[in-house]
Amino acid sequence: MDELELLKKDWEKSTKKYPNLSKEEIYGIISKRSSSIVKWIFIISILEFILWTALSFFGDSDQVLEKIQAYDYGFIYNAVFIISYIIIFVFIYLFYNNYRNIAVTENTKVLMEQILKTRKTVKQYVIYNLSMMVLGIPMAVMMELSNNTETQTLLSDIESKGDNNLFIFYLIIIIVSIIAIVVIVAIFLGFYYLVYGLLLKRLKKNYKELKIIANLE
């Protein structure tokens, strides 16, 4: 069976969901549906930003900031904080731009390209957020080990009892940190799958239907 026959069969399956509609009308439905999905991605990204910002204000961020400044990491913290916010704002703008482009697109192949672009942007956004979490844990551990006076006293006591004890202590710290990273990444992967993953699956479905239309044109 050649590719054209396969496309025709796929088209027949798709048209069962859109009875008595022309190819142009089906395109319009898919386009509107894709625009709605991307709009929700944009809205959710803003809500997520507001949520994490609100949690930082209601949490113990003041104590954490005081500790960071006491460790002389204030400049690094402020630099990372500003850069992170800039990157997040860039992603939010990209989500809005993707929504705007999809909303006005009237060409099948261009719409397909915009869907792929949107999926790529969301994946990059998720990877960025997870990477920041993964990097944040070992950085926090290293900061505590090298600057906290109580930790320094504990390390001195352990070291006085033998180098092996110090090695075991660091090994435990590494294992606990890895477990914490795995748990946190797993939790947020589940969160992002429920929030963004399901929307991306619907976009992928729309892309497949548009591909059928494009190949039959």
N, C-alpha and C positions, 0 to 999 in steps of 0.2 A: 504494500500500500504506500503510495507516494505522499509527500508532505502536504500537497494540496488537499488530498482526500482526508488526511488527519485533521487539517484545519477546518474543513467543512463539517466534520463530525463534532469537533469542539464547538464550532459555531452553533450547530443544531442544539447541543446541550445548553449553551448559554441562552439561546433564544427561548428555551422553555421557561426560563425565569422571567422573560419579558414578552409575553404573548401579544401579538398584534402590534408590535412596535417596529419601526424601521431602524436601520443601522445608526442613523443620525440621532434618533431619539434615545436609543440605548446608550450611545456615546454621551449624550447630555446627562442621562441618569448617573452614569459612572463618574463623569466629570464633577457633578454636583456632590456625589457621595465622597469622592476623593477630597474635594475642597473642604467638606465638613470635617473629615477625619484630620486633615492637616490643621484646620482651625482649632480643633480640640487639643492637638499636640502643642500648639502655641499657647493656648489658655492654661493647660496643665503645667507647662514649664514656668509660667508666671506664678501660678498658685504654689508650685514647689519652691520657687525662690522666696515667696512671701512666708511660707511655712518655716523654712530653715532659718530665715532672718528673725522671725518671731521667736523661735525656740532658742536662738542664741541670746536674745534679750531677756527671756524668762529663765534661762539656765544660770549656771555659775560662771558665766563668761568673764565677769569682773575679777573673780578670784584667779581664773586662769590667766587673764591678761596681766594681773599684778605679778604672778609667778614668772611669766615670760619676761616681763620687764626687769624683775629682780635677777634673772639669769642673763641679762644683757642680750636678749634675743628680740628686743622690741622692734628694732629696725627690720630684721628679717621677717618677723610676724606681720608688720605693717605692709611690707613689700608684697609678701605672699597674699595677704588679705586683699590688697588693691588689685593685684594682677588677677586673682581668682574672680573677683567681682566683674572686672572688665571682660574676662573670658565668658562668664555666664551671660552678661549682657549681649555679647557678640552672638552667642548661641540663640538667645531669645530673639534677637533681630533676624537671624537666619531663619528661624521658624516662622516669623511673621512674613519675611520676604518670600519664603516657599509658599505660604498660604496665599499671598497676594498674586504670585505668578500663576499658581494653579487655578485660582478663581477667574482669571482673565484669559486663560489658555483655551484656544478653540481648535487646536490641531492635535490629532491623536498621538503622533510621535513625540511632539513637544511635551504633551501631558505625561507620556510615559517617562521621558527624561526627567521631568520635574518630580515624579513619584520616586524614581531611583535616587534623585538628589536629596529628597526629603528623608528617605530611609537611611541614606549614608550620614546625613547630618545628625539624626537621632542616635545612631550607633556611635558616632564620634562623641556626642554629648554624654552618653552613658559611660563610655570608656574613660572619658576625662574625669567624671565624678568618681568612678570606682578607683581610678589611678590615684586621685588625691587622697582617698580614704586609705588605700594601701600604703602610700608614702607617709601619711600622717602618723600612723601607729609606731613604726620604727623610729621616726624622728622624735616623737614624744618620749619614747623609752630612752633613747640616747641622751636627750636633754635632761631627764631625771637622773640617769646614772652619772652623768658628768657634772651636774650642778647642784643637785639636792644634797644638803649637808647631812641629813639623816641617812640618805642612801650611801653617801661617802663613808660615814661612820660604820654602817653595816658592812660595806665592802672591805674596809680595813680589818674589821673583826673576823670576817670570813677568811681573808688572806692570811691573817696571823695563825690560823689553824691549819694552813697548808694550801699549796697551789691547786691541788686537786679539788678542794672544796670550792675555790673560786671558779674553776673551770665548770664544775657541776652547776654552780649558781648561774653563770652566764648561759649555760646550755638550757637550763630550765626557763630562763627569761626568753631565749630565742624560741623555744617550743611553745611557750604560752603566747608569745607575740604572733607566731604563725597560726596558731589555733584561733586567736582573736581576729586575725585578718581573714581567715577562711570563713569564720562565722559571719562577720560583718559583710563580706562580699556576697555570701550566699543570701543573707537577708535582703540586701539591697538589689541583688539580681532578681530575686523574687518580686520585690516591689516594682522594679523597672519593667519586669515582664508584664505584670498586671496592669501597669499604667501605660507604658509605651509599646510593649511587645504585642499586645492584642490589637492595638491600632495599626501597627506595622504589618501584621498578618492580614488585616483587612485591606491595607494598601497594596500588598503583594497580590491579593486576589483580584483587585481592580486592575493591576498592571497586567496580569495574565489575560483578562478579558479584553483589555485594550490591545494587547499584542495580537489577539485573534482578529480584531477589527482592522488593525494596521496591515496585517498580512493578506487580508481579503480585499483591501482597497486597490 
